[in-house]
Amino acid sequence: MKDKLDEFLLYLSLEKGYSRQTINAYKSDLSFYFQNFDNLDDNSCEAYLKLLYNKGLKGSSIERKICSLKALLKYLHLRDYITKTNWPNLKSIKRGKRLPNPLRPFEIEKIFSLANPKETLILETLFATGIRVSELVGLKVKDADLKEGFLKIKGKGNIERMVPMTLSLTNMLEKHIVEKKIQQEDFIFYDVHPQAHLTRQAVFLMIRKLAELGNITRKLGPHMFRHTFATRLLRGGADLRVVQEILGHKNITTTQIYTQVEDDVLKRVYQQSHPLSKKDKEHE
């Protein structure tokens, strides 16, 4: 079945429309499998699982490799290259949900204090709207309704949503657009000229640079602004469905993870403050 790998990758490209990056990830995972096994029977698949665990790979890496193998097996079965096997029973690692990690107040204050005007506008947009960095760099002037105070965001799956802005951000964007004389089809955030948007990597590096200047030891990234935005809205009493709509989450279960952040905060405060909780610690 090793000879069917190229056919599968072509299927992912032409019929599924996957990106080159995604296809390369599948190719890498499956090539690793065929470096160790010649066939795709149940025994080989089970042996592959043991190999992955014994190599000490991260849970996320093992899970991805298993998903790639299951996708290939499903394709081969649909094309009648193999009969039904026990491959659906391959167990991937159940990862515990990693709670979002919002920015701490002193971190927000520090990086804003060190930012230049252009950096401040980028940080303010992330912090005030909760949009993804990919959505931020793709913003054009025509996407900003400065009169009504909304940004038109094209998110995952090309689904559009309207995200409200604060008055402060609306005024900052209007000033930026007027001063830079950028046109409707121009990108709001650009590097050299308005026809080419700023890269996501540039935003990552900008935030890392500000964190280092502020002697912040943990790694900060643009997605942490999204986490902070969501947790603060919920802390302020915002309806979960409203937060889901603003963030552009397809499923509300994705948004609900932010309520767990609030539960985590409550638990920590309780353990630090309640006298009975303190007694529990003394008896540990």
Phi, psi and omega per residue, in radians:
M1 nan -0.123 -3.137
K2 -1.028 -0.550 -3.097
D3 -1.260 -0.206 -3.133
K4 -1.542 -0.063 -3.092
L5 -1.091 -0.818 -3.140
D6 -1.081 -0.658 3.117
E7 -1.110 -0.725 3.115
F8 -1.109 -0.749 -3.135
L9 -1.144 -0.632 3.085
L10 -1.157 -0.668 3.077
Y11 -1.059 -0.759 3.118
L12 -1.072 -0.623 -3.120
S13 -1.337 -0.910 -2.998
L14 -1.436 -0.732 -3.059
E15 -1.640 -0.643 -3.127
K16 -1.593 -0.351 3.107
G17 1.233 0.473 -3.127
Y18 -1.237 2.689 3.134
S19 -1.268 2.812 3.109
R20 -1.036 -0.677 -3.134
Q21 -1.103 -0.751 3.129
T22 -1.147 -0.751 3.138
I23 -1.099 -0.701 3.111
N24 -1.115 -0.590 3.111
A25 -1.154 -0.758 3.072
Y26 -1.059 -0.777 -3.112
K27 -1.065 -0.758 3.141
S28 -1.096 -0.807 -3.123
D29 -1.098 -0.802 -3.056
L30 -1.318 -0.543 3.061
S31 -1.124 -0.629 3.086
F32 -1.089 -0.697 3.108
Y33 -1.085 -0.867 -3.044
F34 -1.287 -0.204 3.007
Q35 -1.260 -0.360 -3.065
N36 -1.973 -0.370 -3.086
F37 -2.408 2.556 -3.104
D38 -1.702 -0.336 -3.120
N39 -2.309 -3.124 -3.046
L40 -2.168 0.594 3.106
D41 -1.357 3.008 -3.056
D42 -1.053 -0.693 -3.115
N43 -1.098 -0.711 3.132
S44 -1.145 -0.699 -3.139
C45 -1.127 -0.724 3.112
E46 -1.163 -0.680 3.109
A47 -1.137 -0.587 3.117
Y48 -1.122 -0.714 3.091
L49 -1.021 -0.818 -3.136
K50 -1.090 -0.677 3.117
L51 -1.072 -0.765 -3.132
L52 -1.100 -0.787 -3.139
Y53 -1.126 -0.715 -3.103
N54 -1.194 -0.423 3.121
K55 -1.336 -0.174 3.093
G56 1.266 0.500 3.126
L57 -1.221 2.755 3.077
K58 -1.127 2.659 3.129
G59 -0.989 -0.685 -3.132
S60 -1.147 -0.633 3.126
S61 -1.200 -0.738 3.118
I62 -1.109 -0.771 -3.128
E63 -1.054 -0.746 -3.125
R64 -1.140 -0.730 -3.136
K65 -1.155 -0.642 3.100
I66 -1.167 -0.738 3.129
C67 -1.095 -0.675 3.113
S68 -1.113 -0.749 3.138
L69 -1.135 -0.752 3.139
K70 -1.121 -0.615 3.112
A71 -1.145 -0.712 3.106
L72 -1.138 -0.791 -3.138
L73 -1.080 -0.696 3.114
K74 -1.113 -0.738 3.121
Y75 -1.086 -0.796 -3.117
L76 -1.101 -0.626 3.104
H77 -1.214 -0.734 3.121
L78 -1.084 -0.544 3.135
R79 -1.574 0.097 3.127
D80 1.103 0.465 3.058
Y81 -1.420 -0.450 3.108
I82 -2.373 2.737 3.049
T83 -1.500 2.958 -3.134
K84 -1.078 2.309 3.140
T85 -2.155 -2.993 3.093
N86 -1.532 0.218 -3.057
W87 -1.047 -0.477 3.087
P88 -1.100 -0.340 -3.111
N89 -1.483 -0.006 3.074
L90 -1.030 2.172 -3.055
K91 -1.674 2.101 3.029
S92 -1.527 2.880 -3.116
I93 -1.248 2.335 3.056
K94 -1.514 1.907 -3.139
R95 -1.529 2.393 3.038
G96 -1.172 2.479 -3.116
K97 -1.127 2.201 3.114
R98 -1.471 2.099 -3.110
L99 -1.171 2.484 3.065
P100 -0.997 2.583 -3.059
N101 -2.012 1.543 -3.096
P102 -1.234 2.831 3.096
L103 -1.259 2.577 3.081
R104 -1.530 2.650 -3.084
P105 -0.917 -0.738 -3.103
F106 -1.199 -0.515 3.108
E107 -1.198 -0.744 3.105
I108 -1.057 -0.840 -3.116
E109 -1.083 -0.710 -3.080
K110 -1.177 -0.878 -3.059
I111 -1.230 -0.547 3.076
F112 -1.186 -0.628 -3.120
S113 -1.203 -0.406 -3.095
L114 -1.698 -0.164 -3.042
A115 -1.392 2.532 3.016
N116 -1.432 3.045 -3.077
P117 -0.956 -0.753 3.141
K118 -1.140 -0.751 3.135
E119 -1.161 -0.663 3.136
T120 -1.083 -0.698 3.129
L121 -1.122 -0.722 3.108
I122 -1.121 -0.830 -3.140
L123 -1.088 -0.741 -3.137
E124 -1.099 -0.683 3.135
T125 -1.144 -0.777 3.103
L126 -1.108 -0.772 -3.037
F127 -1.272 -0.609 -3.051
A128 -1.534 -0.286 -3.064
T129 -2.109 -0.414 -3.117
G130 1.273 0.280 -3.131
I131 -1.300 2.766 3.114
R132 -1.268 2.741 3.138
V133 -1.125 -0.586 3.099
S134 -1.140 -0.581 3.106
E135 -1.299 -0.638 3.141
L136 -1.102 -0.850 -3.066
V137 -1.219 -0.325 -3.141
G138 -1.585 -0.016 -3.104
L139 -1.179 2.315 3.033
K140 -1.965 2.855 -3.113
V141 -0.989 -0.688 -3.119
K142 -1.128 -0.277 3.141
D143 -1.466 -0.148 -3.095
A144 -1.798 1.932 3.053
D145 -1.591 1.569 -3.051
L146 -1.252 -0.439 3.140
K147 -1.238 -0.755 -3.112
E148 -1.637 -0.256 3.120
G149 1.368 0.771 3.128
F150 -2.305 2.649 2.967
L151 -1.937 2.335 3.050
K152 -1.594 1.977 -3.034
I153 -1.903 2.284 3.009
K154 -1.774 1.874 -3.047
G155 -1.689 -2.661 -3.115
K156 -1.112 2.439 -3.115
G157 1.261 0.304 -3.124
N158 1.014 0.474 3.105
I159 -1.493 2.213 -3.108
E160 -1.574 2.533 3.056
R161 -2.546 2.739 3.104
M162 -1.793 2.194 -3.112
V163 -1.994 2.145 -3.127
P164 -1.221 2.625 3.086
M165 -2.010 2.702 2.989
T166 -1.291 2.789 3.109
L167 -1.088 -0.659 3.131
S168 -1.055 -0.823 -3.141
L169 -1.156 -0.698 3.125
T170 -1.017 -0.788 3.134
N171 -1.160 -0.678 3.130
M172 -1.128 -0.741 3.133
L173 -1.166 -0.721 3.128
E174 -1.086 -0.764 3.108
K175 -1.087 -0.755 3.138
H176 -1.082 -0.799 -3.107
I177 -1.131 -0.720 -3.137
V178 -1.207 -0.823 -3.092
E179 -1.139 -0.672 -3.109
K180 -1.507 -0.153 3.108
K181 0.966 0.739 3.131
I182 -1.544 2.539 -3.000
Q183 -1.657 3.019 -3.045
Q184 -0.967 -0.671 -3.098
E185 -1.566 0.008 -3.133
D186 -1.451 2.712 3.051
F187 -1.370 2.437 3.131
I188 -1.207 -0.734 -3.121
F189 -1.912 1.955 -3.094
Y190 -2.392 2.920 -3.107
D191 -1.742 -1.189 -3.088
V192 -1.700 -0.852 3.136
H193 -2.451 2.689 -3.018
P194 -1.124 -0.200 -3.131
Q195 -1.486 -0.141 3.124
A196 -2.186 2.083 -3.057
H197 -1.299 2.784 3.038
L198 -1.133 2.580 -3.140
T199 -1.537 2.743 3.077
R200 -1.091 -0.657 3.139
Q201 -1.071 -0.651 3.132
A202 -1.114 -0.651 3.115
V203 -1.202 -0.731 3.074
F204 -0.991 -0.876 -3.096
L205 -1.120 -0.638 3.120
M206 -1.075 -0.814 -3.122
I207 -1.177 -0.703 3.101
R208 -1.087 -0.706 -3.140
K209 -1.104 -0.792 -3.140
L210 -1.133 -0.649 3.118
A211 -1.124 -0.747 3.124
E212 -1.143 -0.719 3.106
L213 -1.090 -0.551 -3.129
G214 -1.579 0.153 -3.141
N215 1.010 0.608 3.065
I216 -1.544 2.093 -2.968
T217 -1.407 -0.609 -3.110
R218 -1.392 2.716 -3.085
K219 -1.346 2.168 3.106
L220 -1.834 2.631 3.111
G221 -2.572 2.899 -3.085
P222 -1.066 -0.534 -3.095
H223 -1.192 -0.359 3.121
M224 -1.201 -0.425 3.056
F225 -1.192 -0.644 3.103
R226 -1.141 -0.745 3.089
H227 -1.064 -0.763 -3.111
T228 -1.130 -0.750 3.121
F229 -1.004 -0.855 -3.077
A230 -1.149 -0.805 -3.102
T231 -1.155 -0.607 3.128
R232 -1.245 -0.625 3.075
L233 -1.091 -0.810 -3.124
L234 -1.162 -0.654 3.108
R235 -1.118 -0.537 3.130
G236 -1.449 0.011 3.069
G237 1.722 0.188 -3.134
A238 -1.153 2.517 3.096
D239 -1.176 2.427 -3.089
L240 -1.040 -0.661 -3.135
R241 -1.163 -0.611 3.111
V242 -1.172 -0.766 3.112
V243 -1.089 -0.705 3.090
Q244 -1.018 -0.776 -3.117
E245 -1.134 -0.758 -3.112
I246 -1.155 -0.729 -3.114
L247 -1.320 -0.349 3.141
G248 1.385 0.504 3.098
H249 -1.365 2.322 3.113
K250 -1.214 -0.727 -3.118
N251 -1.987 2.430 -3.118
I252 -1.213 -0.348 3.103
T253 -1.103 -0.512 3.090
T254 -1.165 -0.683 -3.139
T255 -1.268 -0.556 -3.076
Q256 -1.103 -0.369 3.127
I257 -1.035 -0.487 -3.134
Y258 -1.263 -0.415 3.054
T259 -1.241 -0.477 3.092
Q260 -1.209 -0.531 3.060
V261 -1.089 -0.747 3.119
E262 -1.129 -0.705 3.090
D263 -1.072 -0.666 3.136
D264 -1.122 -0.698 3.109
V265 -1.126 -0.786 -3.137
L266 -1.050 -0.756 -3.120
K267 -1.117 -0.732 -3.115
R268 -1.142 -0.744 3.131
V269 -1.117 -0.715 3.123
Y270 -1.059 -0.827 -3.090
Q271 -1.144 -0.528 -3.126
Q272 -1.437 -0.433 -2.952
S273 -1.946 -0.618 -3.014
H274 -1.295 2.291 -3.093
P275 -1.059 -0.638 3.132
L276 -1.192 -0.610 3.105
S277 -1.152 -0.655 3.116
K278 -1.127 -0.636 3.120
K279 -1.166 -0.633 3.083
D280 -1.019 -0.740 -3.121
K281 -1.142 -0.614 -3.122
E282 -1.168 -0.472 -3.117
H283 -1.592 -0.059 -3.137
E284 -1.229 nan nan
